[in-house]
Amino acid sequence: MRDGPDVSVRLRDGVQTRSRAWDFVRWFADAWVGRPLRAEDGCGEDELSAAEADLGFELPAALREGFALLGRRDDLTRQQDPLVPPAGLHVDDALDGILVFRRENQDCAAWGIPLDAIEQEDPPVVVESREGWIPFLDRTSQAWVELVLSESLFAADSLYDACELPDASLPGLHARYTRVGLPDHPLWAGADDSPLRWYAAPGRLVRRDGDADQSWIHARGRTPADLDAIRADLHGPWVC
């Protein structure tokens, strides 16, 4: 059995509260990334209050707390589909208004909180897809955890790879990796590439996109040896 931090163990019971989300993010930054969160990694009170003044309403607690904890940690929040800085928070006019806090890297999609739920402490999040705005995750705290996993997964280094995995190879995924405690959630690109499901083993993190005969697998190892282990476990045409 390989050693290393295991995301599936830390998220075995899911993200039931905001405090569990922040505990996980702190653990992930320290144990998985190897760079613990520091006070200067969060956005300051003045910055957050200025954003609220510009918007004309208070940010939900889960959004505000996330910015205060890691809003300046680009390695955890701005590698692929970046977190919007507090000054860039804005309301999209879709539906009855959506507070946008994250955008796809080519501006093809966005993540946000419906204004009709903005007074909730941990409101649901929606994503702008090719089918319009659709539900993403039930709580903003869950979306913070997904953000950290996704942005860390796609960091521009030699520890990431991807492949199209045929259904015949799925038993290997299910036998060697444990499902991470996040609900199924959609990929903005469309229903054919959804849902997204996360799996992990010590030192290894895998995201499976879609339920088609051949789904995409995105993989990250904590070390080069961990990534090689994923490639050996899941036989496919790895692209990197």
Sequence and secondary structure as in RCSB ss.txt:
>XXXX:A:sequence
MRDGPDVSVRLRDGVQTRSRAWDFVRWFADAWVGRPLRAEDGCGEDELSAAEADLGFELPAALREGFALLGRRDD
LTRQQDPLVPPAGLHVDDALDGILVFRRENQDCAAWGIPLDAIEQEDPPVVVESREGWIPFLDRTSQAWVELVLS
ESLFAADSLYDACELPDASLPGLHARYTRVGLPDHPLWAGADDSPLRWYAAPGRLVRRDGDADQSWIHARGRTPA
DLDAIRADLHGPWVC
>XXXX:A:secstr
   S  HHHHTTT   SHHHHHHHHHHIIIIIIS    GGGS  HHHHHHHHHHHTS   HHHHHHHHHHTT HH
HHSSSS B  GGG EEE STT EEEEEE TTSS EEEEEGGGTTSSS  EEEEETTEEEEEES HHHHHHHHHHH
HHHT SSTTEEEEEEEGGGHHHHHHH EE S   B  TT GGG  EEEEEETTEEEEEE SSSEEEEEEEESSHH
HHHHHHHHS S    
